[in-house]
Amino acid sequence: MITEYVHYVVPAELAGDFETACSKAARALSASPYCRTYDLSRNENQYTLRVTWVAPQDIPELAEYQPFATDKRLEEPVALAPTLFEWAGGAEAFDKLFTAFYRKVAEDPVLAPVFAGMNPNHPKHVAAWLGEVFGGPKIYSQQHGGHPHMISRHLGRALTEEQRRQWVRVLIDTADEVGLPSDAEFRSAFVGYLEWGTRMALMFSQPGVEATVAEPMPTWGWGEVRPWF
């Protein structure tokens, strides 16, 4: 069985037309003997279409097809789906998330000591970081030093596992409160990065650890993780 996900961002004024078009397409899917299930979910102006198909070997007609031509232009990646940055709501969504998050941090008994004396612009810097990781503008790399700078901010801080867990827990709760997309695909990528990123920060913060390799910015996508590429 093959599961296909298609993500759409639809302007509010076109939502009705889009849903009507999807209803018409659903009739064609229902008539296909190779389509097992389909569903369309919505979170504000963001839609996810999920379709499950039978395996290719169960479609006899495919065996009759032979390669005919290849367009070399298709060898280049084509962005058909929005990035995680776009799906989340762009820079405004990440600014809102981290502004609310660091307000909570200031009152959290586990996290407040870690961020005592925090730069007032820190929430914006972290928002730029996560936005770039999720496919947004390369603001953090261009203005704040990229991944090496982020690592340097954690060296020697001796963070604890309790602090790491609390940082993740509070940020996930804040994401719910500010209305970050709650669909399973986005949250899987979101939480996956939080776990990876905070564990890296914990590792680099331990006494005696030195950052000797200037790794590039990590990048995260839909079901795709490329920490150092």
N, C-alpha and C positions, 0 to 999 in steps of 0.2 A: 504494500500500500504506500502511496505517496501523499504527503500532506503539503499543500501549497498555501502560503500566506501572501496576501497582497495588501499593502498599507496605502491609504489615501489621506490626504489633507484636503478638505473641501470647504470653500468659503461658505459662510452661513446662508448667503442668498441663493446658493446653488444646491443646498442640501436636499431640498425636495425633489429637484430634477435628478439628482444623483441616486436617491433612494428609489425613485420610479424606474430608472434605468436598471438598477440592480434587481428589482422585482421582475422585469422582463427577462433579464439574463438568467434569473433563477429558474424560469420555465424551461429554458434550454438545458440547464444543468439537470433538472429533474427528468428530462426526456433522455438523457444520455445513459446508456447501460454501464458506462465506465466511471460515472460519478457516484461515489458512495454517500457522502454527506457534504453539506455546505452550510455556513452561517456567516452573518454579517453583524459585527459588534461596533458600537459607537461610543466615543468619549468626546463630547463637545463636537468640534469640527474634524475629528480624526476617526477614521473608519479602518477596520481590519476585516478583510474577507478571507475566510478559511475554507478551503475545498480539499476533500480527500478523494483520491483517485485509486483505481485498481492498479496493480503493478504493471509495468510495460509488457512483461512477458505474457500477461493475461489478455492482451489486445492483439488478436491474430493479424489485423490489418497492418500493424507496424512492421511485421516481418517482410512485407512486400516492398517497403520503401528502401531506396538506395541513396547514398549521398550524391547530390547533384551539383551544388555550388556552395562556395564559402565566401562571405564578404569579410575581407580582412579588417574592415573597420570594426566589426563586432568582437575582435580580439581585445579591444580596449574596453575597460569596465564602463558600464552605463548605469547611472543612478536612476533606477525606476521608482524606488521607494524613498520616502523622506529619511533623513538621517535621524538618529536618536535625538540630536539637538533640536531639529525641526519638530519632531513628534512631541517632544516635551513642551514646546511653546517658545523656543528660542531664548535669547539672552534675557528677556524680561522674566521668563519663568525661573531661570536659574538665579537671577538676582533676588527674586521674591523668596525662593527657597532658602538661600543662604542668609538673607537678612533675618528671616524668621528663625532659622536654625541657631544663629549665633546669639540671638536674644535669649533663647532657651539655655544655651551653653553658659551664659553669664550667671544663670541662676542654678546651674546643676552642680551639686557638691563634688562629683567625680571629675567633671570637665573644667569647671571654672578655674582651678589652679593652673591647668595646662595653658590656658589662654589669657591669664592675667597680664595686663599691659598690652593687649592685642592692638595692632595698628587698626585705626577706624576703617581703613579701606580693605582690611583682610577679607570680609565677606565677598566683596566684589572680585578680589583676586581669585578666591576659590571658585566663584561662579565662572570666571573666565577659564580657569583650569578645566573644570568639568565640562564646560561647553565645548572646549577644543577637543578633549578626549572623545566626546560624543559626536564629533563631526562638524562642529561649528567653526567660526573664524579663529585663526591662529593668533589670537590676542595674547595669550599667556606666553607663547614662544617669542613673539615679537617684542613684547613690552616688559616681561618679567623674568626672562632667562630660561624658559622652558623647563624640561625635566631636571636637569642638573640643579637649577635653583630650588625647585621643590624639594629635592633630596637634601640640599644643604640646610633647609629650614627645619629638618628633623634630626640632623646629626647631633648626637650627644644629649638628647632630651630624655632618654631613658623612659620612654612610654611603657605603660603596663598593658597587659591583656585586658584588664578590667576597663581601662580607659578606651582602648580600641573598641571593645564591644559596646560600651555606652555611646561612643561617637556614632557608630553605625545605627544603634537602636534609636537614638534621638533623631537622627537625620531621616530615617525611614518614617518615623511618626510625623515629622514635620512635612515630609513629602505628601503624606495623606492629608494633612491639614491645609496645605496651600493648593491642593488640587492637581498635583502632578499626575500624569496619566496612570491609570491603575490597571490597564490591560496586562495580561500575564506576560506577553512577549517583551513589553517595555520594562516591566518591573524585574523580569529575569535578568535582563542586561544591566539594569540600574544596580540591583543588589549584587550581581556578580562583580561589577566593578568596585563597589564599596568594599566587598570582602577582599578582593585582590589588592586594591590600593591601600587599605588600612593595614593589611599584613606586611606590605612592603614598607610602609612608614614605620611600623613597629620594629621591623628588622633593622632598618637603617638608623633607628634612634638609639640602639643599644650601645653601651660604653665600648669604646675601642674599635667600632666599625668605621671604616673609611670608604667614601665613594670614589672608586678609582676609574670607573668607566662612565663616560658621558652618554648614557642611553638617550635615544630620542623620545619624544612624547609617545605614550601609549595611545592606541586608538581602539575604540569599541564600536561595534555595529550590531545589527540584528543577527543573533546567533553566531557572531564572528568576533574573535578576540585576537588582536595583534599587538601584544605589549611592546615589542621592540622592532617593529617593521614600519 
